[in-house]
Each structure stands twice: as structure tokens, then as C-alpha cells.
């Protein structure tokens, strides 16, 4: 062929690579670029269903920032995200350290058991724990009836002050094992010679962890922190199923994505929903940049 080219002795047509890239390009344009552009256009329109749109400019954003429910959702989601980072990740790291140092033959079984809750979806877990948290008769409340006599109410899903703790407990059960796998993989790459050298020099286990182990697993730790934050701000299915789509008394379980769902699908205003989506994307972007800057080592700056 006159237009053919040669690479390592093989003749090929210059358009051949584009032919192989075509499926990916079509998928990317269809499911990424087009929805992104359409969501940007839609955020400046008010809709009543998918087939009617009226241009309203920035009115959707003005409505969101003047709506108390948005700030309630933002507060709830931020509390959940902080709990994920400050409670869930230390537990994941602690379990990873225990399993990494364990010489038990059942170590692989323990890994599977701790990771297995993540194998089921959030909807299933939400329905399951809605039964477990049933007052008096739920498995979670068996044996703690005396708390009621001590003035502590165990109606987890009907008291605003207990709904977020309930969500955090369920998320711990689901995701501690998932993040543990990342930390466990990182710990297995730690240079054992450096650890042994620090121990010979008289370093305590805490000093070994702080000055030898932690710097070596820092890239994975940063990745886990950022991904956990992003996942926390995208929380929707768990409270939706656990609280039976009501998001709890006094909106105590309302998240930003739940707020988006209410506006876009329950109210039928896809334009407001798109605007909420862009605000959420901006929040996640800003928080991720801050976390990256805050977790950079002095050598990276």
C-alpha cells in the first residue's frame, strides 16, 4: 500500500491505530464528555421533567445556597467524611498492622472475614441494618436493654441524634476491611532492613512506625484518605436504604447526593440537580487539592 508505514518490520496503515481506538473514543464521548457538557448546560435551566427546560441563569445556584436543606446535607456529609478519616482509617491501619505481623496460619482467613462485608452492596447492607437497628428486637439492641433504664435511648433510626452514629457504625462494618487491604499491601512493601536497623538502634515500636513505616506507606495512605473522602461525599445508597428513602427525622441522614436526588427526581427539576452535582464536584476537587497539599512531604515541595 502506498500509504502504509513500517514499524519494526511490520507494515501498517496510518489510520489503523485510530480504528482500534474508535470503541474507546465512542464510549468516552457518549458516557463522559457528552453528559459532562449537558450537565453544565442543564445547570443553568429549570426543568419540569426531561423534556422541558427554561433558561434561568444562576437562579439554580442562588436557590441552592439559600436553601437550609443544602447546608444540612453539607453538614451531615462532612461529619460522615470526618468520621471516615478519623475513625475508619486508623482502624483499617491497625488491623493491617496486626495481620501483617501475625504468624497465625489463619491469617488469610481473617483477611477474608474482615474484607467480606464489602462484597455486598450498600442497598443490601442498608436493608439488613434497618432490621438490626430495630428497637428492642434488633440484634444490635439485644443485651443492651438496660441502657433504656439508664436514660440512653436505643431507637437508632428514629432519633435525629442517633442517625448519623448509626450510619457511621454501618460504614465501619463495610469499609474498614476494604481500606485494610490497601494498608496491608503497603505494609508488605516496607523495607524490613530499615525496620531491623531502627530496632537495633533502640527505637520503640511507636518510633519505628512513625519514622520508618509511615513514611514508606505515605503514598498509599494519601491515596486512601483522598478516596475515602471522595466516597464519603458521594454517600447515597446506604442512608437511602437504611432510612427507607426518607433520610431520617429532621433530615438527620440527608447527604449532598440525597439532596440532589430529592431535587432532581422527587421534584422533577433536573436543572437544580445538575447544579448540585457541579457544586459537589467543586467541593470534592477543592478538598482533594487541600489534602494533597497537606500530605506532601518536604521532599515533594
N, C-alpha and C positions, 0 to 999 in steps of 0.2 A: 504494500500500500504506500502511496506517495506521501500520505500524511502521517505514517506510522513513525514511532520513535523507538529507540533501543535503550533498555535498562538491563545491565548485567547480561547482555547477550540475548535478551528476550524482546521481541518486537511487540509493541502495543500501540493502540490508537490514543491520541492525546485526550480524547473525551471519555476513555474507559474509566478512569478513577471517578469522574463525576457520575457515571452510570451507577457505580457501586454506592456512592454517597447519596444518591437520589432518595432511597427509602428514609434515611435518617433526616434529610432536609425536609421532606414532606411531613414527617411526623413532628419535627421541631416547629415548623411553620403552623401546622394545624393545631397542635396541643400546647404550644408555648407562646410563640410570638403573636399569633392572632388573638388568643384570649387576653394576653397582656395589653395589647393595643385597644381591644374592645372594652376591657375593664376600665382603662383610662378614659376612653370616650364616654362610657356609661356613667362614670362617677360625677360627671357634670350635667346629668339628666335625671329627671324624675320619671319613674315608670309606674304603671299600673298593670303589672303582668309583663310578659316578654315582648309584646308586640306594640306597645305604646311608649313613646319617650318624648318628654318635653324638656328643652334646654333650660336649666336653672342656674347655670354658672357655679358659683361657690356656695349656693344655698344648702346643698347636702352637707358640706363640711361645717357650715355655720350651725346647722341643726344638730349635728353630732356633738360639737364642742359645747353646745348649750343644753344638752340632754343629760340629766343626772344619772340616768341608767348607764351611759357610757363610762362615766367616772367610777361608778360602782363596779362595772365589769373590769375596768382597768385596775382598780384596787384589788379585786379578788384574784385576777390573773397574776398580778405582781406578787401578792402574798404566796400564791402557789409556786411561782417561779423561785422565789427566795427559799421556800421550804425545800424545793427540789435540789437546790445548790447546797444549802447549809445542813440539811438532814440526810437527804438521799445519797448524795455523792460521797460524804465521809463514810456512811455505812457500806457503800459499794467498795470503797477503797479498803476499809477494814476487813471485809470478807475476803477480798482479793489477797490481801497480805496473809491472812490466816490460811487460805487454801494454798497459796504459793509456798508457804513454809511447812505445810503439813506433809508428813511422810506416810500418812494413812493410805492403805490400799483402796479405801472407799472415797478417795479424794475426787475422782471423776464422777462418782455417783452424787456427791454433794454438789458439785458444779452443776450437774443436770437438774437436780432438785431445786436449787436456788434460781436457776435461769428459767425453769419451765413455766412459771406464771406468765412470762412474756410471750409464750407461744399461742395464747388465746387473745382474741380481740377485746378492745375496750367495751364494746357493747355487751358482750358476754359477761365480762367482769362486772360491769355496772349492774346488770340484772342479778347476777349472783350476790353481790354485796348489798343490793337493796333488800334481799331476803335476810342476809346475815345481820344487817343492822336493824332488823325489826325489833321494836321494843319488847323486852321481857322474853320473847320466844326466839329471837335470833341467836345464832350460835355465838356471835361476838358478845352477847349480853349474858350468856349462861355463866353463872358463878359470880356475877358482879351485881346481883340484885341489891346487895347491901348498900351499894353506892346511892341508891334512891333514898334509903333511910339516913344517909349521911348528908343529904341535901344536894347530891350530884345527879342530875337528870341524864339518862342514857338514851333519850329519844334523839338519836343522831341526826336523822333526816327531817325532823320537824322543828328543830330549834335552830335559829339562824347562827348562833354562836358555835354550834357543833358541826354544821355542814362542811365548812372548809377543813377542819381537822379530819372529818370522815374522808373527804377527797384525798387529803394528804396520806392518810393511812393506806387507802386503797392503792394510791400511786406508789407508795413504798413497796407494797407487796408485788406490784407489777414490774417495777423498773430497777429496783436495787440489784437484782441478779443480772439484768441486761447490761447495766453500766459496769458491773463487776467484771464481765468478760473483757471489756476494754482494758481495765486496770490490770487484770491478770495477765493479759498478753503483754502489756508494757513492762510489768514486773519481771517477766521471764527474759527480757532483753537487758536487764540491768547487769552491768559488769561485776561479776562476783569477786574478781580480784580486787577491785576498789573497795568493796564491802569488807573483804577479809583484811585488807590493809588498814582500813579505819578501825576495825575491831582490835587488831594487833596494837594500834596506837592508843588504845584505851577508850575509844568513843563508845558512848552508851547507845542502846538500840534506838532511842529517840534521835540522838545526834547523827547516827548512821542514816536513818530515814530522812532527816531534814537536810543533811548536807551531801549525801551520796545518792540515795534512792530517788528522792523527789526531783532533783534537777534532771535526772535521766528520764523520768517519766513525764516531765513537764509538757512536752508537745501533745501527748495523749490526754493528759489532764485538761489542757486548754481546749482541746477538741471536744472532750466530754462535757465540759462546762458550757461551751457555746451551744452544742447540740441539745443539751438538756434545757437551756434557756429558750431556744427556738421551739422545741417541743412543748414546753410549758405554756408559751404564749399562743400555741396553736391548739390548746386543750379544748375539746368539744364533746366527743362521743361519751367519755366517762361521766361527766355530770349530767349529760342529756339522758343517758340510760339509768344512772343511779337515782336521779331525782325525777324520773318519768317526764321528761321534756318541760318541766315547769321551772327548772333551775332554782328550786327551793323557796322557802319562805323568805320574804323580803329580799328576793334576788341574791341570796347569800351564796349561791353556786353559779351565778351568771359570769361567764367568761367573755372575752372580746369576740371570739368566734361564735359563741352563743348569742351575743348581742347582734352580730352580723346576721345570723340565721333568723332571728326574730324580725329584723327589719327587711331582709331580702325575701324571705319565703312566707313567714306568717303575715307580714303586712303587704307583701307583693311589690315593694319598692326596691327593685334590683339596683337602681342608681345609688341609693343610700348604702346598700350592701357593698357595692363596688368601692364607694368612698371609704367605708370602714376597712375594707380589705387593704386599700392603699395606705391608710393610717397605720394599720397593723404592720404592714411590710416596712414602713418607715421606722416604727418603734423597734422592730427586731433588728433592722440594719444598724441603727444608732447604738443599741445595746451591744450588739456583736462587735462593732468597732471599738467601743469603750472597753469591752472585755479583752479584746486583742491587745490594745494599747496597755492595759493594766497588767496583763500577764506576760508581757515581753520581758525577757531577761536583759540585764545591762549590756550583754554582748550583742543583742539584736537591735539596740537603739543607736 
